Amino acid sequence: MTIHIENLHKKFGKNQVLKGVDLTITEGHIYAILGPNGSGKTTLIKSILGMVIPDKGQISILDRPIKKDWKYRKHINYLPQIANFPPNIKVRELIHMITDLRNSPSAKKELIERFGLEPFLNKKLSTLSGGTKQKVNIVLTFMFNSPLIILDEPTTGLDPRALIYLKELIQAEKAQGKTILITSHIMQFVQEMADEILYLLEGEIYFKGSIAKLLEDTQQKNFEHAIAAITTTKSHA
Ligand SMILES: Nc1ncnc2c1ncn2[C@@H]1O[C@H](COP(=O)(O)OP(=O)(O)OP(=O)(O)O)[C@@H](O)[C@H]1O
């Protein structure tokens, strides 16, 4: 699913967060949206989702502007950074509820097994550990088949085994030609997963390109150092 973003602006009060983001996202690739805390990564993602309304600029998905047309949203699977689950319902009830709402086939059984969630199905969400809540969040995101997958800090709280499963899931989706956007502060994860780095700085895309290009541009020996050094090299968007 191709996304075109043109001259996107967004401010909250006096805080001008996005100052003219131009971006094309093509299908079959994994993009990592990086940038310092508060640089606008979540704001950009939420603009694509229609959860934040931009002040200026345009977003088109499959060549259609998303303004006033919310139907495109059923083609997106979104993993929020902080899942606000209703505390008093059980894991099983939540999964059923979401399956009913989406009314499309789901791979919930395999995912529940994969992430070892069977023992938690009858527990209330408020009683789960942070990592277990994140596993539920992941099941809810990946159980439907959508061409665009947006993951905001997907690794938060996961143990090593769950992290491996998550990486396998993401690669399997990519192999099916899906478009995947990820934000993460875990550079090793980004390095393993991303085809393309999008680095947001001061409201604009400051760098767009492969990890190899980033290493070349910054003349650093590894990815983590390259990201840390990115702001001292000139813009390459
Ligand atoms: N609904 C809102 N109302 C007011 N300010 C907001 C709102 N949402 C975001 N902001 C502000 O916009 C800026 C960018 O926030 P955003 O969450 O997009 O950053 P981020 O790059 O995702 O940060 P992080 O790496 O910390 O997750 C921050 O200064 C934040 O306080």
The ligand as a MOL file (V3000), in Angstrom:
LIG
                    3D

  0  0  0     0  0            999 V3000
M  V30 BEGIN CTAB
M  V30 COUNTS 31 33 0 0 0
M  V30 BEGIN ATOM
M  V30 1 N -2.3470 15.7530 21.7410 0
M  V30 2 C -1.2920 16.5520 21.9910 0
M  V30 3 N -1.4490 17.7420 22.5800 0
M  V30 4 C -0.3920 18.5690 22.8190 0
M  V30 5 N 0.8940 18.2560 22.5160 0
M  V30 6 C 1.1020 17.0710 21.9200 0
M  V30 7 C 0.0520 16.1520 21.6320 0
M  V30 8 N 0.5810 15.0510 21.0420 0
M  V30 9 C 1.9120 15.2770 20.9680 0
M  V30 10 N 2.2320 16.4910 21.4950 0
M  V30 11 C 3.5850 17.0780 21.5460 0
M  V30 12 O 4.1550 16.9560 20.2530 0
M  V30 13 C 5.5420 16.6560 20.3380 0
M  V30 14 C 5.8440 15.3960 19.5430 0
M  V30 15 O 5.2560 14.2810 20.2040 0
M  V30 16 P 5.3040 12.8080 19.6170 0
M  V30 17 O 4.6220 11.9210 20.6040 0
M  V30 18 O 4.8310 12.8150 18.2210 0
M  V30 19 O 6.8890 12.5340 19.6360 0
M  V30 20 P 7.7140 11.1730 19.4360 0
M  V30 21 O 8.7660 11.4880 18.4320 0
M  V30 22 O 6.7810 10.0660 19.1290 0
M  V30 23 O 8.3780 11.0090 20.8750 0
M  V30 24 P 8.9040 9.7310 21.7180 0
M  V30 25 O 10.1990 9.2900 21.0900 0
M  V30 26 O 9.1470 10.3130 23.0680 0
M  V30 27 O 7.8190 8.6980 21.7050 0
M  V30 28 C 5.8750 16.5690 21.8280 0
M  V30 29 O 6.4170 17.8040 22.2440 0
M  V30 30 C 4.5250 16.3350 22.4670 0
M  V30 31 O 4.4920 16.8500 23.7630 0
M  V30 END ATOM
M  V30 BEGIN BOND
M  V30 1 1 1 2
M  V30 2 1 2 3
M  V30 3 2 2 7
M  V30 4 2 3 4
M  V30 5 1 4 5
M  V30 6 2 5 6
M  V30 7 1 6 7
M  V30 8 1 6 10
M  V30 9 1 7 8
M  V30 10 2 8 9
M  V30 11 1 9 10
M  V30 12 1 10 11
M  V30 13 1 11 12
M  V30 14 1 11 30
M  V30 15 1 12 13
M  V30 16 1 13 14
M  V30 17 1 13 28
M  V30 18 1 14 15
M  V30 19 1 15 16
M  V30 20 2 16 17
M  V30 21 1 16 18
M  V30 22 1 16 19
M  V30 23 1 19 20
M  V30 24 2 20 21
M  V30 25 1 20 22
M  V30 26 1 20 23
M  V30 27 1 23 24
M  V30 28 2 24 25
M  V30 29 1 24 26
M  V30 30 1 24 27
M  V30 31 1 28 29
M  V30 32 1 28 30
M  V30 33 1 30 31
M  V30 END BOND
M  V30 END CTAB
M  END
